[in-house]
């Protein structure tokens, strides 16, 4: 059960991040999975902090913004996940 929860945690966060990078509507994805934007933002930032050394997302209300300075770094890391 733990690995299933871990997989869901990582996959939903990654999917939301991809939506944000692509400019897709991530809000419906968050809502349909009963999640909160601030928690998703914190989770994704925590996942990437060790590699990037900073927050890659900012949350204001129900909006999540990508810190554009890290776009290429994020894309490189995401690419490594699928290699």
C-alpha positions, -999 to 999 in steps of 0.1 A, spaced: 0 0 0 28 24 8 44 21 -26 10 27 -43 5 59 -22 41 70 -30 35 64 -67 3 84 -66 20 112 -47 49 114 -71 28 109 -103 1 135 -95 27 161 -85 47 155 -117 15 157 -138 5 189 -122 40 203 -127 39 194 -164 5 211 -167 19 243 -151 50 242 -174 29 237 -205 4 264 -195 -25 239 -193 -54 241 -168 -39 224 -137 -68 237 -115 -92 210 -127 -66 183 -121 -61 196 -85 -98 199 -79 -107 164 -93 -81 149 -70 -93 168 -39 -60 186 -34 -50 221 -23 -29 244 -44 -7 255 -14 0 219 -5 8 209 -40 31 238 -44 49 229 -11 52 192 -22 66 200 -56 90 226 -41 102 201 -16 108 174 -42 129 198 -63 147 218 -35 176 194 -31 184 195 -68 176 232 -75 184 248 -41 153 270 -43 116 270 -47 105 264 -83 69 273 -78 51 302 -61 15 300 -49 -9 330 -46 -44 320 -36 -55 293 -61 -28 303 -86 5 285 -90 33 302 -108 65 287 -122 97 306 -113 109 310 -149 145 312 -139 144 274 -133 124 263 -163 153 247 -181 166 230 -150 132 215 -143 128 203 -179 162 186 -176 153 169 -144 119 158 -157 136 144 -188 160 123 -166 130 108 -148 119 92 -181 153 81 -194 
